Amino acid sequence: MAYNRNNYYKRCQYIIDVYNSVKHSDVPDTTILRNVFPKYNIHISYRQWMNIKGIIIPKNNQNQLSLFTS
């Protein structure tokens, strides 16, 4: 799916949304990776998860086109 950076950011945002919906203080990340993510068809390693967890996802700036209109 991730043929360009925007699709990669969408995938990362989906993974982070799933993580935030199931994360509690007593549930470790490894349990989420092993048991919860496969239910949502997310199959990633712990290293990939740490990279995704630390990524800063930019917001889409739709106002750029307004610079060129009069």
C-alpha positions as CSV (number, residue, x, y, z in Angstrom):
1,M,0.0,0.0,0.0
2,A,2.7,2.5,0.9
3,Y,3.8,3.5,-2.6
4,N,4.2,7.1,-1.5
5,R,4.7,9.0,1.7
6,N,1.1,10.1,2.1
7,N,-0.1,6.4,2.1
8,Y,2.5,5.6,4.6
9,Y,1.3,8.4,6.9
10,K,-2.3,7.1,6.5
11,R,-1.3,3.6,7.5
12,C,0.7,4.9,10.5
13,Q,-2.2,7.0,11.6
14,Y,-4.5,3.9,11.4
15,I,-2.1,1.8,13.4
16,I,-1.8,4.6,16.0
17,D,-5.6,5.0,16.2
18,V,-6.0,1.2,16.9
19,Y,-3.2,1.4,19.5
20,N,-4.8,4.3,21.3
21,S,-8.2,2.6,21.4
22,V,-6.9,-0.5,23.2
23,K,-4.0,0.9,25.2
24,H,-4.4,1.0,29.0
25,S,-1.8,1.5,31.7
26,D,-1.7,-2.2,32.6
27,V,-1.5,-3.5,29.0
28,P,2.1,-3.7,27.5
29,D,2.8,-2.9,23.9
30,T,4.0,-6.4,23.2
31,T,0.6,-7.8,24.1
32,I,-1.1,-5.4,21.8
33,L,1.3,-6.3,19.0
34,R,0.9,-10.0,19.5
35,N,-2.9,-10.2,20.2
36,V,-4.7,-7.1,19.1
37,F,-3.0,-5.9,15.9
38,P,-3.5,-9.1,14.0
39,K,-7.3,-8.8,14.6
40,Y,-7.1,-5.5,12.6
41,N,-4.9,-7.1,9.9
42,I,-1.8,-5.3,11.2
43,H,1.2,-7.5,11.1
44,I,4.3,-5.6,12.1
45,S,7.4,-6.3,14.2
46,Y,8.2,-4.6,17.5
47,R,11.0,-2.6,15.8
48,Q,8.5,-1.3,13.1
49,W,6.1,-0.4,15.9
50,M,8.7,1.7,17.7
51,N,9.5,3.5,14.5
52,I,5.8,4.2,13.8
53,K,5.2,5.2,17.4
54,G,7.9,7.8,17.2
55,I,7.0,9.3,13.9
56,I,5.6,12.8,13.6
57,I,2.6,12.7,11.2
58,P,2.2,16.0,9.4
59,K,-1.2,17.5,9.0
60,N,-2.5,17.9,5.4
61,N,-2.3,21.6,4.6
62,Q,-5.3,22.3,2.3
63,N,-4.7,26.0,2.4
64,Q,-1.8,25.9,0.1
65,L,-4.0,26.1,-3.0
66,S,-5.5,29.4,-1.7
67,L,-2.1,31.0,-2.2
68,F,-2.5,30.8,-5.9
69,T,-6.1,31.9,-6.2
70,S,-7.0,35.5,-6.3
